[in-house]
Amino acid sequence: MDVVSDDAKAEFRRIEVLTGPARRRRWSTEEKGRIVAETLQPETTVTEVARRWQLCPQQIWGWRREAREGHLVLPGADRGSTMAPNFVPIVAEAAASSAEVASEAAPERTPAATPCIEIRLVGAVVRVAPGTDPALLSDVLRAVRMSAR
């Protein structure tokens, strides 16, 4: 009984090369903040940053959520500041009296009884009534933005 199990006599050997991190990595809060800040740059995607750092994109989305919730501070931000959305505050004004509306003589002004959202964008005022077509509103806002250039 001759059993030959010598690898030197085999014609081919299979070699498997594993790339990427070989162990579970620990990221400091500064590193996480720096990586999240990279994803917030214009023309940058989370997938590109994940490839660069050899991370799973879902991990970065989790860190972005942590930053939004205030658990992760981004570099260059104050300690109290987080990655909160930058929304314009809504200011509720009292309904204008008919005398004030008549004195303004603004033909584009909607009647005081009709609720609407007022959007001030690059010097223009767009009033949006309920039920406005979203596609039309998007086209109008794009045109206003382009006219400012």
C-alpha positions in Angstrom: 0.0 0.0 0.0 1.7 3.0 -1.2 -0.1 6.3 -0.3 1.6 9.3 -1.7 0.4 12.6 -0.2 3.4 14.6 -1.0 2.4 18.1 -2.2 5.6 18.3 -4.3 4.2 15.7 -6.6 0.9 17.4 -7.2 0.5 19.3 -10.4 -1.4 22.3 -9.1 -1.7 23.9 -5.6 -4.5 26.2 -4.7 -3.4 29.4 -3.0 -6.0 31.8 -1.6 -5.0 35.4 -1.0 -7.2 37.3 1.4 -7.1 41.1 1.2 -8.5 43.6 3.6 -8.4 43.7 7.3 -7.7 40.4 9.0 -9.2 41.3 12.3 -12.0 43.3 13.8 -10.8 46.9 13.9 -11.6 49.5 16.6 -12.2 53.0 15.4 -11.6 56.0 17.7 -14.3 58.7 17.7 -11.9 61.1 16.0 -11.4 58.6 13.1 -15.1 58.0 12.8 -15.8 61.7 12.7 -13.1 62.2 10.1 -14.6 59.4 7.9 -18.1 60.8 8.3 -16.9 64.3 7.4 -15.4 62.9 4.2 -18.8 61.6 3.2 -20.4 65.0 3.6 -18.1 66.6 1.0 -19.7 67.6 -2.3 -19.4 65.0 -5.2 -18.4 62.3 -2.7 -20.4 59.1 -2.1 -20.5 56.9 1.0 -19.4 53.9 -1.2 -16.2 55.7 -2.4 -15.2 56.5 1.2 -16.0 53.0 2.4 -13.8 51.5 -0.3 -11.0 53.9 0.6 -11.1 53.0 4.2 -11.9 49.3 3.6 -15.2 49.6 5.4 -18.7 48.3 4.7 -21.0 51.3 3.6 -23.6 50.3 6.2 -21.0 51.0 8.9 -20.5 54.5 7.7 -24.3 55.0 7.5 -24.5 53.9 11.2 -21.8 56.4 12.1 -23.7 59.2 10.2 -26.8 58.3 12.2 -24.7 58.6 15.4 -23.5 62.0 14.3 -27.0 63.2 13.6 -28.2 62.0 17.0 -25.3 63.8 18.7 -23.2 60.8 19.8 -20.4 61.5 17.4 -18.7 64.9 16.9 -17.3 65.8 13.5 -13.9 67.4 13.2 -14.0 71.2 13.1 -17.4 71.2 14.9 -18.0 72.6 18.3 -18.5 70.1 21.1 -22.2 71.1 21.3 -22.7 71.0 17.6 -23.7 67.8 15.7 -24.6 66.9 12.2 -28.2 68.3 12.4 -30.1 69.0 9.3 -29.8 72.6 8.1 -33.4 73.5 7.7 -34.8 77.0 7.5 -36.9 77.8 10.5 -40.6 78.2 9.9 -42.0 81.6 11.0 -45.7 81.8 11.5 -47.0 85.3 10.9 -50.3 86.7 12.0 -52.8 86.9 9.1 -52.6 90.4 7.5 -55.6 92.6 7.9 -57.4 93.6 4.7 -56.1 97.2 5.1 -52.5 96.0 5.2 -53.1 93.8 2.1 -54.7 96.7 0.2 -51.8 99.1 1.2 -49.1 96.6 0.0 -50.9 96.3 -3.4 -48.9 93.1 -4.2 -50.6 91.3 -7.0 -48.7 88.0 -6.4 -49.9 87.9 -2.7 -52.4 85.1 -2.0 -55.5 85.9 0.1 -54.9 85.7 3.8 -57.5 83.0 4.2 -55.6 80.5 2.0 -52.8 78.7 3.8 -49.5 78.5 1.9 -45.8 77.9 2.4 -43.6 80.8 1.5 -40.1 80.0 0.1 -37.6 82.7 -0.1 -34.8 81.7 -2.4 -32.0 83.9 -3.8 -34.1 87.1 -3.6 -37.3 85.6 -5.0 -40.4 84.6 -3.0 -42.4 81.6 -4.1 -45.7 80.9 -2.4 -46.9 77.3 -2.5 -50.5 76.6 -2.1 -51.8 73.2 -0.8 -52.2 70.7 -3.6 -49.4 72.1 -5.8 -47.9 69.6 -8.2 -44.5 68.6 -6.8 -42.9 68.3 -10.2 -44.0 71.8 -11.1 -42.7 73.2 -7.8 -39.4 71.5 -8.4 -39.2 73.0 -11.9 -40.0 76.5 -10.5 -37.4 76.3 -7.7 -34.7 75.0 -10.2 -35.5 78.0 -12.5 -35.3 80.4 -9.7 -32.0 79.0 -8.5 -30.6 79.1 -12.1 -31.7 82.7 -12.6 -29.5 83.7 -9.7 -26.3 82.5 -11.4 
